[in-house]
Amino acid sequence: MMFSVVVPVYNRPIELSELLESLLRQDYPALEVIIVEDGSSHPADDVAKRYQDQLSLRYYYQENQGQGFARNFGMGQAQGDYFVLFDSDCIIPPNYFSILKKALEQRQLDAHGGPDAAAQDFSVFQKAINFSMTSLWTTGGIRGKLKDPTKYQARGYNMGMSRAVFQATGGFIDPNQGEDIELSLRIKQMGYRLELVEEAYVYHKRKNTLASFFAQSFSFGRNRINVSRYHPGSVQLVHLLPLFFLLGWLGWLLSSAFEPDVMLLGAVIFGSWTLGVLVAATTENRSIVVGILAVVTSYGQLFSYGAGIFWESVKKMTNG
């Protein structure tokens, strides 16, 4: 089986270098790499050239169209049997493709999604963000820790599909608003087998600031509602938990001034959750600093995601 790795890039030459370096260390030789520069003002063509003698690599430039359409272009150029999509800020463990090949063959998968994780050398802030994005204390259970792998909705930072699936679906139909979730749903609706391969994880080296992470989480909340424009009924109760968390916290603040019992109840509920996040993040990362930061990023992630859901829901109802 030959894998075609497709990576859209937008103003991330340094991150791309780290990704390509990790692809050099793979224990599976049958790889080609396709880089699609999506209208960057800081292109990564020099980075790509440095690796063309070491990897089977092709570099393309297109005017900015969004990461979904950049991935489509890359898959259209691919020569492999199975296409694997990564974000440019990911680092790939050396045995990723060996693990993936085994899972695809044993489970007879047509497409897959994989989780993300934090490497040991990540900064404390990156580890805190990773906890917020992957932990069961937040919304991490729907990103990569599902008990039933058939229910997983793959994300563009780590997903793949066979050539046949790409040709049948036409790939992404939205450039940048939950396009990966939409395609995952469509792949399953067409009868193809897409599942979570939990062992095929990537290290997601996010370069967020606190403000950009919250802005990104807000966009994720909006994207979840945007997907329902293509797939009515796709928004389930579990997807609305961040909104309930936000509304519950706001309700607690507003009610506490008038109802002492409500103030005490809310303090117990949110205090217990905060302590749980602190202990879990500290234990997982063996760092109290990561634990404290994870409390901040987890609150911010849930608040921002919930606000994004609310904003896009109101917008959808207003516009019909």
C-alpha positions as CSV (number, residue, x, y, z in Angstrom):
1,M,0.0,0.0,0.0
2,M,1.3,3.4,-1.0
3,F,0.3,6.4,1.2
4,S,0.0,9.9,-0.2
5,V,0.5,12.5,2.5
6,V,-1.4,15.8,1.7
7,V,-0.5,18.9,3.7
8,P,-2.1,22.3,3.2
9,V,0.2,25.2,4.3
10,Y,-0.6,28.8,5.1
11,N,2.2,30.9,6.5
12,R,3.8,28.1,8.4
13,P,7.3,27.4,7.0
14,I,8.8,26.6,10.4
15,E,6.1,24.2,11.4
16,L,6.3,22.5,8.0
17,S,10.0,21.8,8.5
18,E,9.3,20.0,11.7
19,L,6.5,17.9,10.1
20,L,8.8,16.9,7.1
21,E,11.6,16.0,9.5
22,S,9.2,13.6,11.3
23,L,8.2,12.1,8.0
24,L,11.9,11.3,7.3
25,R,11.9,9.1,10.4
26,Q,9.0,6.9,9.4
27,D,9.5,3.1,9.4
28,Y,7.2,2.7,6.4
29,P,8.9,3.5,3.1
30,A,6.0,3.7,0.6
31,L,5.2,7.4,1.1
32,E,4.8,10.4,-1.2
33,V,4.3,13.9,0.3
34,I,2.3,16.6,-1.4
35,I,2.5,20.2,-0.1
36,V,-0.2,22.7,-1.2
37,E,0.7,26.3,-0.4
38,D,-2.7,28.0,0.0
39,G,-1.9,31.6,-1.0
40,S,0.6,32.3,1.8
41,S,2.4,35.6,2.1
42,H,5.3,33.7,3.8
43,P,5.6,30.6,1.5
44,A,7.4,27.4,2.5
45,D,8.9,26.7,-1.0
46,D,12.5,26.9,0.4
47,V,11.6,24.4,3.1
48,A,10.0,22.0,0.6
49,K,13.1,22.2,-1.6
50,R,15.4,21.2,1.3
51,Y,13.5,17.9,1.6
52,Q,12.9,17.0,-2.1
53,D,16.1,14.9,-2.2
54,Q,15.2,13.0,1.0
55,L,11.5,12.5,0.4
56,S,9.3,11.8,-2.5
57,L,7.9,15.3,-2.3
58,R,6.0,17.7,-4.6
59,Y,5.2,21.3,-3.9
60,Y,2.3,23.3,-5.3
61,Y,1.2,26.9,-4.9
62,Q,-2.4,28.1,-5.4
63,E,-4.2,31.3,-4.6
64,N,-5.9,31.3,-1.2
65,Q,-9.0,29.1,-1.3
66,G,-9.2,27.6,2.2
67,Q,-7.7,24.4,3.6
68,G,-10.5,22.1,2.5
69,F,-10.0,23.0,-1.2
70,A,-6.2,22.9,-0.8
71,R,-6.6,19.4,0.4
72,N,-8.8,18.5,-2.6
73,F,-6.2,19.9,-4.9
74,G,-3.5,17.8,-3.2
75,M,-5.5,14.6,-3.4
76,G,-6.2,15.3,-7.0
77,Q,-2.4,15.2,-7.6
78,A,-1.8,12.1,-5.5
79,Q,-0.6,8.8,-6.9
80,G,-1.0,6.6,-3.8
81,D,-3.7,4.1,-2.9
82,Y,-4.7,5.8,0.3
83,F,-4.6,9.6,1.1
84,V,-3.5,10.8,4.6
85,L,-4.2,14.4,5.6
86,F,-2.2,16.3,8.2
87,D,-2.1,19.9,9.4
88,S,1.3,21.5,8.9
89,D,1.7,22.0,12.7
90,C,1.7,18.2,13.4
91,I,4.6,15.9,14.1
92,I,4.2,12.3,13.2
93,P,5.4,9.4,15.3
94,P,7.8,7.0,13.5
95,N,5.4,4.0,13.4
96,Y,2.3,5.9,12.4
97,F,1.9,4.4,8.9
98,S,2.8,0.9,10.0
99,I,0.0,1.1,12.6
100,L,-2.4,2.7,10.2
101,K,-1.8,0.0,7.4
102,K,-2.4,-2.8,9.9
103,A,-5.7,-1.1,11.1
104,L,-6.9,-0.5,7.6
105,E,-6.3,-4.1,6.5
106,Q,-7.6,-5.8,9.7
107,R,-10.7,-3.7,10.1
108,Q,-11.3,-3.2,6.4
109,L,-11.6,0.5,6.6
110,D,-12.2,2.9,3.7
111,A,-11.4,6.0,5.8
112,H,-10.1,6.9,9.2
113,G,-9.5,9.6,11.8
114,G,-6.9,9.7,14.5
115,P,-6.4,11.6,17.7
116,D,-3.8,14.2,18.7
117,A,-1.5,14.3,21.7
118,A,1.3,16.4,23.3
119,A,5.0,15.3,23.0
120,Q,7.2,15.4,26.1
121,D,9.2,18.4,24.7
122,F,6.1,20.6,24.2
123,S,5.9,23.8,26.2
124,V,3.7,23.8,29.4
125,F,1.2,26.0,27.5
126,Q,1.0,23.6,24.6
127,K,0.4,20.8,27.0
128,A,-2.3,22.7,28.7
129,I,-4.1,23.4,25.4
130,N,-3.7,19.8,24.4
131,F,-5.4,18.7,27.7
132,S,-8.3,21.1,27.0
133,M,-8.7,19.8,23.5
134,T,-8.4,16.0,24.3
135,S,-9.6,15.5,27.9
136,L,-12.8,13.9,28.9
137,W,-13.2,16.7,31.4
138,T,-13.9,19.0,28.4
139,T,-15.0,17.9,25.0
140,G,-12.1,15.6,24.3
141,G,-14.2,12.4,24.4
142,I,-15.7,13.3,21.0
143,R,-12.2,14.1,19.5
144,G,-10.4,10.8,20.0
145,K,-11.5,8.7,23.0
146,L,-14.8,7.2,21.9
147,K,-15.8,3.8,23.1
148,D,-17.4,3.1,19.7
149,P,-14.8,3.9,17.0
150,T,-17.5,3.8,14.3
151,K,-19.1,7.0,15.7
152,Y,-16.0,9.1,15.2
153,Q,-16.1,12.2,13.1
154,A,-12.5,12.6,11.7
155,R,-10.7,15.9,11.9
156,G,-8.5,17.4,9.2
157,Y,-5.4,17.5,11.2
158,N,-5.3,13.7,11.2
159,M,-7.6,11.8,8.8
160,G,-7.4,9.8,5.6
161,M,-9.4,8.0,2.9
162,S,-8.9,5.6,0.1
163,R,-8.6,6.9,-3.5
164,A,-12.1,5.3,-4.2
165,V,-13.7,7.3,-1.4
166,F,-12.2,10.6,-2.6
167,Q,-13.3,10.0,-6.1
168,A,-16.8,9.0,-5.0
169,T,-17.3,12.0,-2.6
170,G,-15.3,14.6,-4.5
171,G,-13.6,15.5,-1.2
172,F,-14.4,18.7,0.8
173,I,-17.3,20.9,-0.3
174,D,-16.6,23.7,2.2
175,P,-13.2,25.4,2.4
176,N,-12.9,26.1,6.1
177,Q,-16.0,25.7,8.3
178,G,-16.2,22.3,9.8
179,E,-15.4,20.8,6.4
180,D,-13.7,17.8,7.9
181,I,-16.8,16.8,10.0
182,E,-19.1,17.4,7.0
183,L,-17.0,15.1,4.9
184,S,-16.8,12.4,7.6
185,L,-20.6,12.4,7.8
186,R,-21.0,12.2,4.1
187,I,-18.5,9.3,3.8
188,K,-20.5,7.3,6.3
189,Q,-23.9,8.2,4.6
190,M,-22.5,6.8,1.3
191,G,-21.9,3.5,3.0
192,Y,-18.1,3.6,3.5
193,R,-16.4,2.4,6.6
194,L,-14.8,5.3,8.6
195,E,-13.6,4.7,12.1
196,L,-11.3,6.1,14.8
197,V,-7.8,4.5,14.8
198,E,-6.8,5.5,18.3
199,E,-3.3,4.2,18.0
200,A,-2.6,6.4,14.9
201,Y,-2.1,9.6,16.8
202,V,-0.1,12.7,15.9
203,Y,1.7,15.3,18.1
204,H,-0.2,18.5,17.5
205,K,2.2,21.3,18.1
206,R,-0.2,24.2,18.2
207,K,1.4,27.7,18.2
208,N,-1.5,29.5,19.8
209,T,-1.5,32.4,22.2
210,L,-4.2,32.4,24.8
211,A,-6.3,34.9,22.8
212,S,-5.9,32.9,19.5
213,F,-6.8,29.7,21.2
214,F,-10.0,31.2,22.5
215,A,-10.8,32.7,19.1
216,Q,-10.2,29.3,17.5
217,S,-12.5,27.6,20.0
218,F,-15.2,30.2,19.2
219,S,-14.8,29.2,15.5
220,F,-15.0,25.5,16.3
221,G,-18.4,26.2,18.0
222,R,-19.6,28.1,15.0
223,N,-18.4,25.3,12.7
224,R,-20.3,22.7,14.5
225,I,-23.6,24.5,13.8
226,N,-22.5,25.3,10.2
227,V,-22.2,21.6,9.5
228,S,-25.9,21.2,10.3
229,R,-26.6,23.3,7.2
230,Y,-25.4,20.3,5.2
231,H,-26.6,17.6,7.6
232,P,-29.7,18.5,9.5
233,G,-29.9,16.7,12.8
234,S,-26.1,16.3,13.0
235,V,-25.9,18.5,16.1
236,Q,-26.5,16.2,19.1
237,L,-26.8,16.8,22.8
238,V,-23.2,16.0,23.5
239,H,-22.1,18.8,21.0
240,L,-24.1,21.3,23.0
241,L,-22.4,20.6,26.3
242,P,-20.1,23.7,26.1
243,L,-23.1,25.9,25.6
244,F,-24.8,24.4,28.6
245,F,-21.6,24.9,30.6
246,L,-21.5,28.6,29.6
247,L,-25.2,29.2,30.3
248,G,-25.0,27.3,33.6
249,W,-22.0,29.4,34.7
250,L,-23.6,32.7,33.7
251,G,-26.9,31.6,35.4
252,W,-25.0,30.8,38.6
253,L,-23.3,34.2,38.6
254,L,-26.6,36.1,38.1
255,S,-28.5,34.0,40.6
256,S,-25.9,34.0,43.3
257,A,-26.7,37.6,44.4
258,F,-30.3,36.7,45.2
259,E,-30.2,33.1,46.1
260,P,-27.6,32.0,48.6
261,D,-28.5,28.3,48.1
262,V,-27.9,28.6,44.4
263,M,-24.5,30.3,45.1
264,L,-23.5,27.3,47.3
265,L,-24.7,24.7,44.8
266,G,-22.9,26.4,41.9
267,A,-19.7,26.7,44.0
268,V,-19.8,23.0,44.7
269,I,-20.5,22.0,41.1
270,F,-18.0,24.3,39.4
271,G,-15.5,24.0,42.2
272,S,-15.5,20.2,41.9
273,W,-15.1,20.4,38.1
274,T,-12.2,22.9,38.5
275,L,-10.5,20.6,41.0
276,G,-11.0,17.6,38.7
277,V,-9.3,19.4,35.8
278,L,-6.5,20.6,38.0
279,V,-5.8,17.1,39.4
280,A,-6.2,15.3,36.0
281,A,-4.0,17.7,34.1
282,T,-1.3,17.8,36.8
283,T,-1.3,14.0,37.0
284,E,-1.3,13.5,33.3
285,N,1.6,15.9,32.7
286,R,3.3,15.6,36.1
287,S,3.3,19.3,36.4
288,I,1.3,21.6,38.7
289,V,2.0,24.5,36.3
290,V,0.4,22.6,33.4
291,G,-2.5,21.8,35.8
292,I,-3.1,25.5,36.6
293,L,-2.8,26.5,33.0
294,A,-5.2,23.7,32.0
295,V,-7.8,25.2,34.3
296,V,-7.6,28.5,32.5
297,T,-7.5,27.0,29.0
298,S,-10.3,24.5,29.8
299,Y,-12.7,27.3,31.0
300,G,-11.7,29.4,28.1
301,Q,-12.2,26.6,25.6
302,L,-15.7,25.7,26.9
303,F,-16.8,29.3,27.2
304,S,-15.6,30.2,23.7
305,Y,-16.9,27.1,22.1
306,G,-20.3,27.6,23.7
307,A,-20.4,31.2,22.7
308,G,-19.6,30.1,19.1
309,I,-22.5,27.6,19.1
310,F,-24.8,30.3,20.5
311,W,-23.7,32.9,17.9
312,E,-24.0,30.7,14.9
313,S,-27.4,29.2,16.1
314,V,-28.8,32.7,16.4
315,K,-27.4,33.6,13.0
316,K,-28.9,30.5,11.4
317,M,-32.3,31.2,12.9
318,T,-32.2,34.8,11.9
319,N,-31.2,34.0,8.3
320,G,-33.5,31.0,8.0
